[in-house]
């Protein structure tokens, strides 16, 4: 399946610019900013266990879209024809960006401390309030989904979030969803226990790891979502782990050569 088909299946949209929520005239810097923002929303480690597979597919598709739009030749071809250059070797992964590592390095030219600063600046900001309302509407008031999608959300933010949402509902800025206003105390307590347990497990895992390694990606995502102290983490380890976990292109099966035979062979069923 090609990039356009992936986008239609996963995002309900074949227009690459609409997938990234940017204008067709968007500059490279705007495309990178859009990728960073949306990739946080669809990141597999922010998804519920039963949604991780689809989140991984979305994360990969989003990265493909960004690579196309950051490659001048591929972008020009797409703008002129509406098509993405692809062949059996998946041309959309080639061009000036020759590997996933270099791709992510080209996007994430900042240290982990910069990510932490972004989170600090984002929390309690007008942008956070605006996007909180948007996520609330998108989730139709389901607070479990909201905490999965809202950037840098911490479970202790719930009272603050509800104050913002309640005021917006009262002013008719956003609709009053039944899932929100009638959420049971039991469900709310269950959510709180879940995130407290998850944070505890994450902290223990980081302590056992004693440094970077394969858990660095999870540590970074936890920091983005809960603003943990991860300022000593290094960018390259994050990029390497995210590449290894989610972005390795699938290996193609070698074609078997068979000797001429008078017997009929059964076609191998594709996966």
FIDOVO-172019 format. One record per residue: residue in three letters; residue number from 1; chain; x, y, z of N, C-alpha, C, CB in turn. Coordinates in steps of 0.02 Angstrom, whole numbers, padded with zeros to 5 digits. Glycine has a CB too. Layout:
BEGIN
r k c n_X n_Y n_Z ca_X ca_Y ca_Z c_X c_Y c_Z cb_X cb_Y cb_Z
ALA NUM A X Y Z X Y Z X Y Z X Y Z .
...
This chain:
BEGIN
r k c n_X n_Y n_Z ca_X ca_Y ca_Z c_X c_Y c_Z cb_X cb_Y cb_Z
UNK 1 A 00042 -00060 00000 00000 00000 00000 00044 00062 00000 -00048 00000 00061 .
UNK 2 A 00027 00112 -00043 00067 00172 -00049 00051 00224 00003 00059 00201 -00116 .
UNK 3 A 00088 00279 00000 00080 00333 00049 00009 00362 00048 00131 00388 00036 .
UNK 4 A -00016 00375 -00012 -00083 00405 -00018 -00137 00359 00008 -00097 00423 -00091 .
UNK 5 A -00130 00294 -00007 -00179 00245 00017 -00175 00239 00093 -00167 00177 -00016 .
UNK 6 A -00114 00240 00119 -00106 00238 00192 -00141 00297 00226 -00031 00237 00211 .
UNK 7 A -00131 00356 00196 -00161 00416 00226 -00237 00413 00224 -00137 00479 00188 .
UNK 8 A -00264 00389 00168 -00337 00384 00163 -00364 00335 00214 -00357 00363 00092 .
UNK 9 A -00330 00279 00223 -00352 00228 00270 -00346 00251 00342 -00312 00164 00259 .
UNK 10 A -00291 00284 00358 -00276 00300 00428 -00302 00368 00450 -00202 00297 00439 .
UNK 11 A -00303 00417 00403 -00323 00484 00421 -00386 00507 00385 -00266 00532 00406 .
UNK 12 A -00411 00465 00340 -00471 00483 00303 -00459 00540 00254 -00525 00503 00350 .
UNK 13 A -00396 00547 00232 -00378 00603 00189 -00318 00585 00146 -00363 00666 00231 .
UNK 14 A -00322 00597 00080 -00266 00582 00035 -00223 00643 00022 -00293 00555 -00031 .
UNK 15 A -00247 00701 00040 -00208 00762 00031 -00154 00766 00084 -00254 00825 00033 .
UNK 16 A -00091 00763 00064 -00036 00761 00112 -00034 00825 00155 00031 00753 00076 .
UNK 17 A -00051 00881 00125 -00050 00943 00163 -00105 00944 00216 -00060 01003 00115 .
UNK 18 A -00162 00915 00201 -00216 00912 00250 -00200 00863 00306 -00282 00892 00216 .
UNK 19 A -00163 00810 00289 -00142 00763 00341 -00099 00799 00393 -00104 00703 00310 .
UNK 20 A -00055 00843 00369 -00011 00881 00414 -00044 00945 00439 00054 00897 00379 .
UNK 21 A -00104 00960 00413 -00140 01020 00434 -00101 01084 00420 -00157 01016 00509 .
UNK 22 A -00072 01087 00358 -00036 01146 00336 -00062 01167 00268 00041 01133 00334 .
UNK 23 A -00047 01228 00248 -00065 01253 00182 -00017 01224 00130 -00064 01330 00180 .
UNK 24 A -00039 01224 00067 00003 01198 00013 00066 01239 00005 -00036 01196 -00053 .
UNK 25 A 00063 01302 00026 00120 01347 00020 00165 01345 00081 00096 01418 00008 .
UNK 26 A 00152 01299 00127 00189 01297 00191 00265 01291 00180 00165 01238 00234 .
UNK 27 A 00302 01329 00218 00375 01325 00215 00399 01263 00251 00407 01389 00246 .
UNK 28 A 00462 01246 00240 00491 01186 00271 00485 01189 00347 00564 01178 00250 .
UNK 29 A 00497 01248 00375 00493 01254 00448 00423 01240 00474 00516 01324 00470 .
UNK 30 A 00372 01262 00436 00302 01250 00456 00285 01176 00452 00254 01291 00412 .
UNK 31 A 00312 01142 00402 00300 01070 00395 00331 01033 00453 00329 01044 00328 .
UNK 32 A 00391 01053 00472 00424 01020 00529 00386 01031 00594 00496 01046 00536 .
UNK 33 A 00362 01093 00604 00324 01107 00665 00259 01066 00666 00307 01182 00669 .
UNK 34 A 00226 01061 00609 00164 01022 00606 00178 00949 00620 00131 01030 00536 .
UNK 35 A 00233 00923 00594 00250 00853 00606 00262 00841 00680 00312 00833 00566 .
UNK 36 A 00300 00885 00712 00315 00876 00783 00251 00876 00824 00361 00932 00807 .
UNK 37 A 00205 00921 00808 00143 00926 00846 00100 00864 00838 00104 00989 00824 .
UNK 38 A 00089 00843 00775 00044 00787 00762 00075 00721 00783 00024 00784 00689 .
UNK 39 A 00141 00715 00775 00174 00652 00794 00167 00638 00868 00248 00654 00775 .
UNK 40 A 00164 00691 00909 00153 00681 00980 00084 00653 00994 00163 00747 01018 .
UNK 41 A 00035 00674 00953 -00033 00652 00963 -00043 00579 00943 -00081 00696 00924 .
UNK 42 A -00007 00557 00891 -00018 00488 00866 00037 00440 00888 -00021 00489 00790 .
UNK 43 A 00082 00464 00930 00139 00421 00950 00116 00357 00983 00186 00460 00997 .
UNK 44 A 00142 00299 00962 00121 00234 00988 00124 00228 01064 00162 00180 00959 .
UNK 45 A 00174 00259 01095 00180 00252 01167 00130 00295 01205 00249 00271 01188 .
UNK 46 A 00091 00335 01170 00039 00374 01203 -00029 00341 01193 00037 00446 01175 .
UNK 47 A -00030 00286 01154 -00094 00253 01140 -00108 00198 01190 -00093 00224 01068 .
UNK 48 A -00172 00182 01198 -00191 00126 01239 -00165 00062 01207 -00268 00123 01249 .
UNK 49 A -00156 00010 01247 -00126 -00052 01223 -00162 -00079 01161 -00126 -00105 01277 .
UNK 50 A -00229 -00076 01162 -00266 -00104 01105 -00262 -00059 01043 -00339 -00114 01125 .
UNK 51 A -00237 00003 01051 -00232 00049 00995 -00161 00058 00970 -00261 00116 01014 .
UNK 52 A -00113 00023 00999 -00043 00034 00982 -00027 00018 00909 00002 -00007 01028 .
UNK 53 A -00058 -00036 00883 -00043 -00056 00814 -00064 -00001 00765 -00079 -00121 00797 .
UNK 54 A -00125 00024 00772 -00148 00077 00727 -00110 00141 00738 -00223 00089 00736 .
UNK 55 A -00090 00154 00801 -00050 00215 00815 00018 00210 00782 -00042 00225 00891 .
UNK 56 A 00048 00150 00782 00112 00140 00749 00106 00153 00675 00138 00069 00762 .
UNK 57 A 00052 00128 00644 00041 00139 00573 00033 00213 00557 -00020 00100 00549 .
UNK 58 A -00003 00248 00600 -00013 00320 00590 00053 00357 00597 -00065 00347 00639 .
UNK 59 A 00092 00337 00647 00157 00369 00658 00202 00361 00598 00190 00341 00722 .
UNK 60 A 00204 00300 00570 00245 00286 00512 00220 00325 00451 00246 00211 00497 .
UNK 61 A 00154 00325 00440 00126 00360 00383 00139 00434 00387 00050 00347 00378 .
UNK 62 A 00133 00462 00447 00145 00533 00457 00218 00550 00440 00129 00553 00529 .
UNK 63 A 00263 00506 00458 00334 00518 00443 00347 00514 00368 00377 00466 00480 .
UNK 64 A 00313 00468 00334 00320 00463 00261 00296 00527 00227 00281 00403 00234 .
UNK 65 A 00239 00552 00250 00211 00613 00221 00260 00671 00230 00144 00631 00255 .
UNK 66 A 00289 00676 00289 00336 00730 00303 00398 00724 00260 00355 00730 00377 .
UNK 67 A 00422 00664 00249 00481 00654 00207 00468 00676 00136 00503 00581 00209 .
UNK 68 A 00409 00661 00111 00391 00681 00042 00390 00757 00037 00323 00652 00022 .
UNK 69 A 00359 00789 00084 00351 00862 00081 00416 00900 00097 00297 00884 00128 .
UNK 70 A 00464 00866 00127 00528 00898 00141 00579 00886 00085 00557 00873 00207 .
UNK 71 A 00562 00842 00038 00605 00829 -00019 00580 00870 -00078 00607 00752 -00037 .
UNK 72 A 00621 00917 -00103 00598 00964 -00154 00572 00928 -00216 00655 01010 -00173 .
UNK 73 A 00609 00878 -00240 00589 00843 -00301 00524 00805 -00291 00644 00795 -00324 .
UNK 74 A 00518 00770 -00235 00457 00731 -00222 00398 00778 -00212 00467 00687 -00160 .
UNK 75 A 00411 00833 -00179 00356 00881 -00167 00333 00913 -00232 00379 00935 -00117 .
UNK 76 A 00381 00932 -00274 00362 00962 -00339 00321 00913 -00380 00425 00983 -00378 .
UNK 77 A 00342 00849 -00379 00305 00798 -00416 00235 00791 -00389 00342 00732 -00414 .
UNK 78 A 00229 00790 -00323 00163 00783 -00292 00119 00843 -00307 00170 00774 -00215 .
UNK 79 A 00147 00903 -00303 00109 00964 -00316 00083 00966 -00388 00151 01025 -00302 .
UNK 80 A 00124 00941 -00435 00106 00943 -00506 00057 00888 -00526 00168 00940 -00548 .
UNK 81 A 00066 00829 -00497 00027 00771 -00520 -00021 00742 -00468 00074 00717 -00541 .
UNK 82 A -00011 00760 -00405 -00052 00730 -00352 -00030 00659 -00335 -00123 00729 -00373 .
UNK 83 A 00028 00639 -00361 00053 00571 -00349 00118 00573 -00310 00063 00534 -00415 .
UNK 84 A 00133 00518 -00276 00196 00512 -00240 00238 00460 -00275 00184 00493 -00165 .
UNK 85 A 00300 00478 -00290 00344 00431 -00326 00361 00372 -00281 00409 00466 -00348 .
UNK 86 A 00339 00314 -00303 00351 00252 -00265 00365 00195 -00313 00291 00236 -00219 .
UNK 87 A 00406 00148 -00290 00415 00087 -00328 00426 00031 -00279 00475 00092 -00379 .
UNK 88 A 00450 -00026 -00301 00459 -00083 -00257 00507 -00069 -00200 00483 -00143 -00296 .
UNK 89 A 00551 -00019 -00209 00599 -00003 -00156 00575 00056 -00114 00667 00013 -00187 .
UNK 90 A 00513 00077 -00126 00483 00131 -00088 00524 00195 -00093 00476 00111 -00015 .
UNK 91 A 00520 00226 -00153 00560 00285 -00168 00547 00341 -00118 00545 00309 -00238 .
UNK 92 A 00487 00342 -00090 00471 00396 -00044 00516 00396 00017 00399 00392 -00023 .
UNK 93 A 00554 00342 00026 00600 00340 00082 00671 00357 00060 00599 00271 00114 .
UNK 94 A 00681 00376 -00002 00747 00391 -00027 00757 00466 -00033 00759 00357 -00095 .
UNK 95 A 00792 00489 -00086 00803 00560 -00094 00861 00584 -00051 00740 00600 -00076 .
UNK 96 A 00861 00648 -00033 00915 00676 00006 00918 00647 00076 00909 00751 00009 .
UNK 97 A 00860 00627 00102 00858 00597 00169 00867 00522 00160 00791 00614 00206 .
UNK 98 A 00924 00496 00178 00941 00428 00160 00926 00376 00214 01013 00424 00143 .
UNK 99 A 00907 00398 00273 00891 00349 00325 00844 00380 00375 00955 00324 00359 .
UNK 100 A 00813 00338 00414 00768 00363 00466 00806 00405 00516 00733 00305 00501 .
UNK 101 A 00868 00385 00531 00907 00422 00581 00919 00493 00557 00973 00387 00594 .
UNK 102 A 00943 00501 00495 00957 00568 00470 00893 00608 00464 00992 00565 00403 .
UNK 103 A 00837 00574 00448 00773 00608 00443 00753 00638 00510 00718 00559 00419 .
UNK 104 A 00755 00597 00562 00735 00623 00627 00784 00676 00652 00729 00566 00678 .
UNK 105 A 00848 00668 00638 00896 00718 00658 00882 00785 00623 00968 00695 00643 .
UNK 106 A 00859 00780 00560 00844 00842 00524 00784 00878 00553 00832 00827 00450 .
UNK 107 A 00740 00840 00587 00681 00870 00618 00693 00891 00689 00623 00822 00615 .
UNK 108 A 00730 00851 00726 00738 00862 00797 00808 00890 00813 00727 00797 00836 .
UNK 109 A 00821 00950 00790 00886 00981 00803 00883 01019 00869 00906 01029 00745 .
UNK 110 A 00871 00980 00922 00870 01011 00988 00887 00959 01040 00802 01043 01002 .
UNK 111 A 00907 00982 01097 00924 00938 01153 00861 00923 01193 00979 00970 01197 .
UNK 112 A 00865 00871 01234 00808 00853 01276 00787 00911 01321 00824 00791 01318 .
UNK 113 A 00835 00951 01341 00819 01008 01383 00773 01056 01347 00883 01045 01405 .
UNK 114 A 00780 01060 01280 00736 01103 01240 00665 01076 01241 00762 01109 01169 .
UNK 115 A 00659 01009 01238 00592 00979 01241 00560 00995 01309 00596 00902 01229 .
UNK 116 A 00598 00988 01362 00572 01002 01428 00551 01075 01434 00624 00984 01482 .
UNK 117 A 00590 01119 01404 00573 01190 01405 00508 01202 01367 00631 01233 01376 .
UNK 118 A 00502 01168 01311 00440 01175 01272 00380 01154 01314 00443 01133 01207 .
UNK 119 A 00387 01098 01350 00332 01074 01392 00316 01125 01446 00350 01006 01423 .
UNK 120 A 00368 01152 01478 00357 01202 01530 00320 01264 01503 00425 01223 01561 .
UNK 121 A 00341 01285 01443 00309 01344 01413 00238 01329 01390 00350 01369 01354 .
UNK 122 A 00226 01267 01369 00161 01247 01342 00108 01243 01397 00167 01180 01306 .
UNK 123 A 00127 01213 01453 00079 01205 01507 00056 01273 01533 00110 01163 01565 .
UNK 124 A -00009 01280 01546 -00039 01342 01571 -00038 01398 01520 -00004 01364 01634 .
UNK 125 A -00024 01381 01457 -00022 01433 01404 -00089 01438 01369 00034 01417 01354 .
UNK 126 A -00096 01491 01329 -00157 01500 01289 -00163 01444 01238 -00157 01568 01253 .
UNK 127 A -00105 01422 01211 -00106 01367 01162 -00131 01303 01194 -00035 01357 01132 .
UNK 128 A -00109 01288 01255 -00133 01228 01289 -00209 01232 01298 -00098 01220 01357 .
UNK 129 A -00234 01290 01319 -00306 01298 01330 -00344 01288 01265 -00321 01368 01359 .
UNK 130 A -00319 01317 01212 -00352 01311 01146 -00354 01238 01124 -00315 01353 01093 .
UNK 131 A -00297 01204 01129 -00294 01135 01106 -00332 01088 01153 -00221 01112 01099 .
UNK 132 A -00336 01104 01217 -00375 01064 01263 -00448 01063 01242 -00368 01091 01335 .
UNK 133 A -00474 01121 01224 -00544 01125 01201 -00554 01086 01137 -00564 01198 01192 .
UNK 134 A -00505 01090 01092 -00510 01054 01029 -00509 00979 01040 -00452 01074 00982 .
UNK 135 A -00466 00956 01085 -00462 00885 01100 -00526 00861 01134 -00400 00869 01144 .
UNK 136 A -00552 00902 01178 -00616 00886 01212 -00671 00874 01162 -00636 00943 01261 .
UNK 137 A -00677 00918 01113 -00728 00910 01061 -00714 00849 01019 -00731 00973 01016 .
UNK 138 A -00651 00839 01001 -00632 00781 00960 -00649 00716 00996 -00556 00782 00945 .
UNK 139 A -00640 00714 01062 -00653 00654 01101 -00725 00651 01126 -00606 00651 01161 .
UNK 140 A -00766 00700 01109 -00836 00704 01129 -00843 00697 01205 -00876 00650 01093 .
UNK 141 A -00798 00730 01240 -00802 00732 01313 -00775 00672 01350 -00871 00742 01331 .
UNK 142 A -00748 00623 01315 -00720 00564 01347 -00652 00582 01377 -00714 00504 01297 .
UNK 143 A -00648 00587 01443 -00587 00609 01476 -00531 00558 01471 -00601 00625 01548 .
UNK 144 A -00548 00494 01465 -00495 00444 01455 -00459 00457 01390 -00525 00373 01456 .
UNK 145 A -00497 00470 01337 -00466 00484 01272 -00429 00552 01274 -00519 00485 01217 .
UNK 146 A -00458 00599 01309 -00427 00665 01312 -00357 00661 01342 -00470 00713 01353 .
UNK 147 A -00349 00621 01395 -00283 00616 01426 -00233 00579 01383 -00289 00581 01493 .
UNK 148 A -00258 00538 01336 -00213 00504 01289 -00189 00553 01235 -00248 00444 01258 .
UNK 149 A -00232 00601 01217 -00217 00644 01160 -00188 00712 01179 -00279 00654 01121 .
UNK 150 A -00204 00738 01237 -00182 00804 01256 -00107 00805 01271 -00222 00830 01317 .
UNK 151 A -00071 00848 01237 00001 00851 01244 00020 00873 01315 00031 00900 01193 .
UNK 152 A 00069 00838 01343 00098 00855 01409 00048 00852 01466 00127 00925 01406 .
UNK 153 A -00006 00813 01457 -00056 00809 01510 -00032 00766 01568 -00122 00781 01483 .
UNK 154 A -00044 00789 01629 -00029 00751 01689 -00095 00739 01725 00022 00789 01736 .
UNK 155 A -00101 00682 01758 -00165 00665 01789 -00184 00716 01842 -00162 00595 01819 .
UNK 156 A -00134 00748 01873 -00150 00799 01923 -00177 00863 01891 -00088 00815 01965 .
UNK 157 A -00176 00865 01824 -00204 00923 01789 -00281 00919 01782 -00173 00928 01720 .
UNK 158 A -00310 00863 01802 -00381 00853 01786 -00425 00908 01815 -00403 00786 01812 .
UNK 159 A -00416 00927 01877 -00458 00980 01906 -00449 01045 01867 -00440 00990 01980 .
UNK 160 A -00387 01060 01848 -00373 01122 01810 -00407 01118 01741 -00297 01133 01802 .
UNK 161 A -00400 01059 01708 -00432 01050 01643 -00507 01059 01648 -00415 00982 01615 .
UNK 162 A -00537 01029 01700 -00610 01033 01707 -00634 01104 01719 -00633 00988 01765 .
UNK 163 A -00595 01143 01754 -00614 01213 01765 -00615 01250 01697 -00564 01248 01814 .
UNK 164 A -00565 01238 01656 -00562 01269 01589 -00621 01247 01547 -00495 01252 01554 .
UNK 165 A -00635 01182 01547 -00689 01155 01506 -00757 01177 01532 -00685 01079 01505 .
UNK 166 A -00766 01177 01597 -00830 01198 01626 -00845 01270 01607 -00829 01190 01702 .
UNK 167 A -00795 01313 01611 -00805 01384 01593 -00823 01390 01519 -00742 01425 01609 .
UNK 168 A -00790 01349 01477 -00802 01352 01405 -00872 01326 01388 -00749 01311 01366 .
UNK 169 A -00895 01275 01425 -00962 01248 01415 -01014 01300 01436 -00972 01183 01456 .
UNK 170 A -01002 01332 01492 -01049 01382 01517 -01056 01441 01469 -01026 01408 01585 .
UNK 171 A -01001 01459 01435 -01003 01515 01388 -01024 01493 01318 -00935 01548 01385 .
UNK 172 A -01043 01429 01311 -01066 01400 01247 -01010 01397 01194 -01124 01442 01220 .
UNK 173 A -00948 01400 01218 -00892 01396 01172 -00882 01325 01146 -00828 01421 01205 .
UNK 174 A -00896 01276 01189 -00892 01206 01170 -00956 01171 01193 -00829 01172 01201 .
UNK 175 A -00974 01115 01161 -01037 01081 01179 -01031 01043 01245 -01057 01033 01124 .
UNK 176 A -01087 01028 01274 -01090 00991 01336 -01103 00917 01320 -01146 01019 01384 .
UNK 177 A -01051 00877 01323 -01057 00806 01305 -01078 00765 01367 -00991 00778 01276 .
UNK 178 A -01122 00718 01356 -01146 00676 01410 -01089 00637 01443 -01199 00626 01385 .
UNK 179 A -01041 00614 01402 -00984 00575 01428 -00944 00615 01478 -00939 00551 01372 .
UNK 180 A -00944 00681 01471 -00906 00724 01516 -00946 00742 01578 -00885 00788 01479 .
UNK 181 A -01006 00769 01568 -01044 00794 01626 -01071 00738 01671 -01101 00836 01602 .
UNK 182 A -01079 00678 01642 -01107 00623 01682 -01055 00568 01696 -01166 00593 01645 .
UNK 183 A -00991 00585 01690 -00940 00535 01705 -00944 00516 01779 -00869 00561 01687 .
UNK 184 A -00942 00451 01791 -00948 00428 01860 -00884 00439 01899 -00966 00354 01861 .
UNK 185 A -00891 00444 01965 -00834 00452 02009 -00790 00390 02006 -00856 00465 02082 .
UNK 186 A -00821 00332 01995 -00783 00270 01991 -00737 00270 01930 -00832 00210 01986 .
UNK 187 A -00762 00294 01873 -00720 00297 01813 -00663 00346 01822 -00762 00316 01752 .
UNK 188 A -00677 00402 01853 -00625 00453 01864 -00571 00426 01911 -00656 00517 01893 .
UNK 189 A -00591 00392 01963 -00542 00363 02010 -00500 00309 01976 -00576 00335 02071 .
UNK 190 A -00533 00270 01933 -00497 00218 01896 -00444 00248 01852 -00546 00175 01854 .
UNK 191 A -00460 00303 01818 -00412 00337 01775 -00353 00363 01816 -00446 00395 01737 .
UNK 192 A -00368 00391 01874 -00315 00418 01917 -00269 00362 01939 -00345 00453 01978 .
UNK 193 A -00297 00306 01960 -00255 00249 01982 -00211 00223 01925 -00298 00192 02009 .
UNK 194 A -00240 00222 01865 -00203 00197 01806 -00141 00239 01793 -00247 00197 01744 .
UNK 195 A -00150 00306 01791 -00093 00349 01776 -00043 00352 01833 -00117 00419 01760 .
UNK 196 A -00066 00348 01893 -00019 00346 01950 00023 00283 01948 -00057 00352 02017 .
UNK 197 A -00010 00227 01932 00026 00163 01927 00075 00165 01868 -00023 00104 01918 .
UNK 198 A 00054 00193 01812 00097 00196 01753 00158 00240 01766 00057 00224 01693 .
UNK 199 A 00148 00295 01801 00204 00339 01816 00253 00306 01863 00179 00405 01846 .
UNK 200 A 00227 00269 01911 00270 00234 01958 00312 00181 01922 00228 00201 02013 .
UNK 201 A 00280 00143 01877 00315 00091 01840 00368 00122 01794 00265 00049 01798 .
UNK 202 A 00351 00178 01763 00398 00211 01720 00459 00236 01758 00365 00270 01684 .
UNK 203 A 00447 00264 01817 00502 00288 01859 00547 00231 01880 00474 00325 01921 .
UNK 204 A 00516 00175 01899 00556 00116 01919 00596 00089 01861 00510 00061 01947 .
UNK 205 A 00565 00088 01802 00600 00063 01743 00660 00106 01726 00553 00060 01683 .
UNK 206 A 00652 00172 01731 00708 00217 01716 00764 00208 01768 00684 00289 01715 .
UNK 207 A 00745 00196 01830 00795 00187 01883 00835 00123 01871 00761 00185 01952 .
UNK 208 A 00800 00070 01850 00834 00007 01836 00879 00013 01776 00783 -00048 01826 .
UNK 209 A 00856 00051 01725 00895 00058 01664 00960 00095 01678 00855 00095 01609 .
UNK 210 A 00957 00143 01722 01017 00179 01742 01048 00219 01686 01067 00132 01768 .
UNK 211 A 01011 00236 01636 01039 00275 01581 00996 00272 01520 01109 00252 01565 .
UNK 212 A 01028 00271 01461 00991 00272 01399 00970 00202 01380 01032 00305 01343 .
UNK 213 A 00984 00181 01320 00964 00115 01298 00894 00116 01269 00967 00066 01356 .
UNK 214 A 00864 00057 01265 00800 00050 01229 00743 00085 01265 00784 -00023 01221 .
UNK 215 A 00749 00098 01329 00693 00130 01364 00693 00206 01357 00695 00111 01437 .
UNK 216 A 00743 00234 01323 00748 00307 01319 00688 00337 01284 00812 00326 01283 .
UNK 217 A 00663 00303 01233 00605 00330 01198 00545 00336 01244 00587 00286 01137 .
UNK 218 A 00533 00283 01282 00477 00285 01329 00486 00340 01380 00469 00217 01364 .
UNK 219 A 00549 00349 01402 00563 00401 01451 00547 00470 01423 00636 00397 01474 .
UNK 220 A 00565 00480 01359 00552 00545 01328 00477 00558 01322 00585 00548 01260 .
UNK 221 A 00440 00507 01300 00368 00516 01292 00336 00530 01359 00337 00455 01259 .
UNK 222 A 00358 00494 01410 00332 00506 01478 00346 00577 01500 00362 00456 01528 .
UNK 223 A 00405 00601 01482 00423 00669 01501 00378 00719 01465 00496 00683 01486 .
UNK 224 A 00366 00708 01401 00324 00753 01363 00254 00754 01392 00322 00733 01289 .
UNK 225 A 00230 00695 01410 00161 00690 01435 00156 00712 01507 00136 00620 01428 .
UNK 226 A 00205 00700 01548 00199 00715 01620 00254 00761 01645 00200 00651 01659 .
UNK 227 A 00293 00789 01599 00344 00839 01617 00393 00814 01668 00310 00902 01642 .
UNK 228 A 00416 00752 01658 00465 00724 01705 00533 00755 01693 00468 00648 01697 .
UNK 229 A 00577 00746 01741 00643 00776 01736 00687 00730 01695 00674 00787 01807 .
UNK 230 A 00692 00745 01628 00733 00703 01584 00784 00746 01547 00689 00665 01534 .
UNK 231 A 00808 00799 01578 00850 00847 01544 00919 00820 01525 00859 00907 01588 .
UNK 232 A 00940 00764 01556 01006 00736 01540 01004 00686 01483 01035 00705 01600 .
UNK 233 A 00943 00672 01459 00936 00625 01404 00965 00655 01341 00862 00606 01393 .
UNK 234 A 00992 00614 01297 01023 00639 01236 00980 00623 01175 01092 00609 01228 .
UNK 235 A 00982 00668 01126 00940 00662 01067 00955 00599 01026 00949 00723 01024 .
UNK 236 A 01018 00583 01016 01034 00527 00972 01006 00461 00997 01108 00521 00964 .
UNK 237 A 01008 00449 01061 00981 00387 01088 00906 00383 01077 00998 00380 01162 .
UNK 238 A 00872 00439 01084 00800 00440 01071 00786 00423 00998 00770 00509 01088 .
UNK 239 A 00824 00455 00953 00814 00444 00882 00828 00371 00864 00858 00490 00841 .
UNK 240 A 00883 00344 00890 00901 00274 00875 00848 00226 00899 00968 00257 00906 .
UNK 241 A 00821 00239 00959 00772 00192 00987 00706 00197 00950 00761 00206 01061 .
UNK 242 A 00686 00258 00931 00624 00266 00895 00629 00236 00825 00604 00339 00890 .
UNK 243 A 00688 00241 00796 00699 00211 00730 00696 00135 00735 00767 00232 00701 .
UNK 244 A 00729 00107 00784 00730 00034 00792 00662 00006 00808 00780 00015 00846 .
UNK 245 A 00622 00044 00847 00558 00017 00870 00503 00024 00819 00538 00051 00932 .
UNK 246 A 00502 00080 00783 00443 00092 00741 00457 00102 00667 00409 00152 00766 .
UNK 247 A 00517 00119 00648 00528 00143 00580 00574 00102 00537 00554 00211 00583 .
UNK 248 A 00586 00039 00554 00626 -00003 00512 00584 -00025 00452 00653 -00064 00550 .
UNK 249 A 00606 -00012 00391 00567 -00036 00333 00564 -00111 00333 00598 -00011 00267 .
UNK 250 A 00508 -00138 00311 00499 -00210 00310 00546 -00242 00260 00427 -00228 00293 .
UNK 251 A 00576 -00297 00281 00620 -00334 00237 00580 -00371 00184 00664 -00382 00277 .
UNK 252 A 00604 -00367 00124 00570 -00402 00070 00595 -00474 00066 00581 -00366 00003 .
UNK 253 A 00549 -00519 00055 00567 -00589 00050 00603 -00602 -00016 00504 -00634 00056 .
UNK 254 A 00657 -00640 -00011 00694 -00656 -00071 00654 -00704 -00114 00762 -00687 -00053 .
UNK 255 A 00655 -00692 -00179 00618 -00735 -00224 00655 -00802 -00233 00608 -00701 -00292 .
UNK 256 A 00618 -00855 -00225 00647 -00921 -00232 00652 -00940 -00305 00607 -00973 -00193 .
UNK 257 A 00709 -00969 -00323 00716 -00993 -00392 00704 -01068 -00392 00787 -00976 -00421 .
UNK 258 A 00663 -01090 -00436 00645 -01161 -00439 00665 -01190 -00506 00570 -01171 -00427 .
UNK 259 A 00683 -01252 -00504 00701 -01287 -00566 00638 -01303 -00604 00742 -01352 -00550 .
UNK 260 A 00643 -01305 -00670 00585 -01323 -00710 00556 -01389 -00688 00603 -01326 -00784 .
UNK 261 A 00491 -01391 -00682 00459 -01452 -00660 00394 -01460 -00697 00448 -01452 -00584 .
UNK 262 A 00376 -01521 -00709 00314 -01535 -00744 00255 -01530 -00697 00317 -01604 -00776 .
UNK 263 A 00269 -01532 -00630 00216 -01529 -00581 00194 -01456 -00571 00239 -01559 -00513 .
UNK 264 A 00131 -01447 -00560 00104 -01381 -00548 00122 -01358 -00476 00027 -01380 -00559 .
UNK 265 A 00137 -01295 -00470 00154 -01268 -00402 00097 -01226 -00378 00219 -01228 -00403 .
UNK 266 A 00092 -01224 -00313 00039 -01183 -00282 00067 -01114 -00265 00011 -01218 -00218 .
UNK 267 A 00031 -01064 -00286 00053 -00995 -00274 00056 -00982 -00200 00007 -00944 -00309 .
UNK 268 A 00112 -00950 -00180 00118 -00933 -00109 00070 -00878 -00091 00191 -00913 -00091 .
UNK 269 A 00032 -00890 -00040 -00018 -00841 -00018 00018 -00782 00013 -00068 -00872 00033 .
UNK 270 A -00003 -00722 -00012 00026 -00662 00017 -00001 -00649 00087 00013 -00603 -00027 .
UNK 271 A 00042 -00619 00127 00019 -00601 00194 -00023 -00539 00188 00078 -00591 00243 .
